[in-house]
Structure formats: structure tokens, C-alpha cells
Amino acid sequence: MAAETKKSFKFVVVGGGIAGVTCAEQLASQMPSADVALLTAAPLIKAVCNFKQVSKTLEEFDVEEKPSSVLEGKYPNLRVIQSAVTALHAQQHTLLTLNGLEIHYEKLCICSGGRPNLLTHDNPHVLGIRDTDSAQEFQKRLSKAKRIVVVGNGGIALELVFEVEGCEVIWAVKDKAIGNKFFDAGAAQFLIPSLDSDKPDRAATCKRVRYTVESPGGTEGLTIATERKPSRSSMLNEPGSALGPDWHEGINLRGAEEMSHRVSVEYETEMKQIYTQQEFMLLSLESQTAVTDSWPVYVELTNGKKFGCDFIISATGVVPNTEPFLHGNNFEVAEDSGLKVDDHMMTSEPDVYAAGDVCTAGWKHSNLWQQMRLWSQARQMGWYAGRCMAADILNETIELDFCFELFSHITRFFNYKVVLLGRFNGQGLGVNQELLVRCTKGHEYVKVVLSEGRMLGAVLIGETDLEETFENLILNRMDLTPYREELLNPNIDIEDYFD
């Protein structure tokens, strides 16, 4: 008897990353009598664990990579189907998958994430880091490398240049300072000395268990699986789910040299040209320039400098992974190529929702919130989308979740705790802002953004313990004019001051 090729579910979620898994879990737990399907191209799913609500809007959590059977065991009404989506027929409420399934849904949520915005897709010496497979490939290549070039100035680049040891790193950033997506030039100057110092010893084991395809029981750390069969997602050239926070923990990021980490930053420059070894030798002969060393690949930057290296890391962000959902459908697509969603995470197609990196928040934002395609926002959007889908089925009204009232993100860079609140970089304020800064070298960096006497944003680097107090001051929209001189006074316990 032939296998059944048509299936029907009340809720279908596409994507095994943080947004998709969170959405599916929310639906399965809120509506235990409804059939929920989670479609994922990868064999493993990403699940949030050790969740901690730090304050009203700040959240901390780890990400575990798990076999899908763990989810199915936890939620009897949840079915995980491992297959890539090849087509969506939104008017017919039908999805087609690579393994030949036709899936009918009542409500659909697209959580297909983003794909790396690679410098080039056809050069074997250019590597992007997005999912577990690419992180493993990076670890493997790095172990034999003496020099790498990192292009990009986002979160992955910031983490990577600090973690790599035993290998020279040339870091090309297009801005005047590192990490300008997350903080200003002052904070960048505070962090730069960390690139020249030895990293503190860290526990050898990873705080999250990671799994390979071959050993679902799991091992500590990240194992490179041998003789691994290519997954359907890799055959389709589709990335797996995003890595999530602290992706580098438990991975040995050491190159072939004995040195600690050595990073050279090239500011205000971008990639101009990539040369093979043969191309570069010919170029050198034509220009009568002596080549003193030989590398597998060479780069030319827009500042005129040329470097040879073992390979190039393209850490230049992601683009919404909207394929293959657009074909034959009438989605409203935002300028940044994301699926535009309203304040209930609904797209322009009937009964189709979207959450995480694939979508663009199309509602009128709070003046203290902005979308940044971070794993914290992927979790929030996935959770809220699940609530909205269930509310629609139950004919219940639902308000925009409070997490969209204030932008807040907590992470670690260069071994420092980093908290970002509100308009932390004065986004959109122009000259109508005042900055208060407190900096103690090697210990903390605190910046407050004020406008018309009210706190609109903050950057906190180090163990400042100010996040909850500053969050309250931002949300309360309190006029701080009488207190501005005392806000960052280290001799005053600001928490008690405004208690």
C-alpha cells in the first residue's frame, strides 16, 4: 500500500529554529486538542531552555539542539515532519514538500528565518556561519589555518574575532568603529583592548548539550560527525536553523599556530575583489610586485590593501528566507525583503502568519522599539504568533504583546555582559538627544540617551546591575532633568534612589 501523501492539520509551522519551535510549542500547549505540524528541513530543531525573565522585557535563555522526537514526546498533538517546503498555494491553504507530501492547513506560520548574505556563493574559500553545519565546517577549516579574513561588523563577527585563537585574524569593517549595530564608538573603544589581551580560562564543557545526526543521545561539546550524509536542506542549498546565543561555546576555535588571538582591524573598508592563488600571482607579475608568501586565496579591500589568507568568513548579515513562499502568491514584501506582518503577525495572505527573521514588523512601532532580527526577538515573535493564531481560532481578541513596547536585548561580547535598551544608539533622534556616559576601563561602560529630560535608551556593558532600574525609568517616561547629574554617579545607589 502506498504511503499517504496528503495530510491535514489545524496549525502548520514552517521552520525548526527558535521562532518556529516556540510558535509550535505555544500552539500545542495552548490548544491540546488541535493537530499541530512543525515542518523543518534540518534533522534537528532548536529549542529554548533555561528561560529567565530578567525584567519586564529583558529575557535570558539558552538554545538546545534536539532531535524532533523530544518535542513529539512532550506534546502528543505535535507532529514534526522533516522535509523542505517546495511550494505554497496560499489560496488553497496547501503546502507541498520535497518528500512528496501535500499538507493542508487551517492556519500557517512561516518561520523560515534568514539566509546568510554571503559575499559570493560560488567560491569554496568563502564561508558563512549561520547554522550548526557551517559552524562545524568553520571549526574544521580553522584547525589548519594560520590566517583568516573576517568581513562584517555584526554579532557573529564580534563573537568570532574574540573567540578565535592560534590564528591571525584580519577584520574588515565598513564602519568607523566595531559593532556599530549594537553600540557607539565609545563602547567600541572600551571593548577594543579585549582583542589584545588573553582570554580568561573558561570551563571546558558546554552549558548546552548539542547533538549530531548520528548520535541522538548527545555528547558534551560540538562533535564533527564523520561520513555524514548530506541533509535535504543542504542538497537544496538551504541553511539550517540559526545558531542562537553563545553558539561558540563548547567548540574548539583554535587555528594551526601557537599564538593566542591576534586581531588586526581594517576600518571603513569593504571587500573589493577576491583572487585565487593563480590570479593573484598573475596580477603580481603584471604589476611587477614581489609575492613573499603563498595563500589559498587573496582579498583586496576598498582601502587598497591586499591580504592572503586560508579562507574568508562572510559575516555580513542575513536576508529573509522567503523562498519558495512568494511564487504564485500575493504577499506584501517589505523593503528589506521580509514578509510584512501586522500587529497580529499576519501576512497579507489569508490565514498565513510569519515570525522571526523572515518577517518584517509592519505595524506602527512604539517609539522605544525597533526590529533587529535577533534570537531574542525570534523567540518573542514566535510565542506571540502562536497566541495570535490560537486567539483567531477561538474568536478571542488579543492585544499587542508588551515585549514590543520597549526594545531590550541581553548578550555577551568580548566576555562582557551587554544590555541594550530602547533607542540605545539614539536611533532617529538626530541632534535632539543628550548622552551621559560613565566608563571604568576594563570594568564597565554605561551610556544613557536622554531627550527632553526623559531617558529613551541605554547601553550597559559589564556587571552594572542597572538594567531593571533603567528599564523602569524608560517605561515610566519620567522627567529626569532634576536628577541628571546624579544618574551615573557611582557613589549613589541609583536603584534605591528611584525605588
Beta strands, then each sheet from edge to edge (+ up, - down):
strand 1: 6-14
strand 2: 36-40
strand 3: 44-53
strand 4: 59-67
strand 5: 78-82
strand 6: 85-89
strand 7: 94-97
strand 8: 102-110
strand 9: 114-116
strand 10: 126-127
strand 11: 147-151
strand 12: 167-172
strand 13: 261-266
strand 14: 271-276
strand 15: 297-301
strand 16: 306-309
strand 17: 311-314
strand 18: 318-320
strand 19: 339-341
strand 20: 352-354
strand 21: 359-361
strand 22: 408-413
strand 23: 416-422
strand 24: 434-440
strand 25: 444-451
strand 26: 454-461
sheet 1: 5+ 2+ 1+ 8+ 7- 6+
sheet 2: 5+ 2+ 1+ 8+ 20+
sheet 3: 3+ 4-
sheet 4: 9+ 18-
sheet 5: 10+ 17+ 11+ 12+ 13+
sheet 6: 14+ 15- 16+
sheet 7: 19+ 21+
sheet 8: 22+ 23- 26+ 25- 24+
end
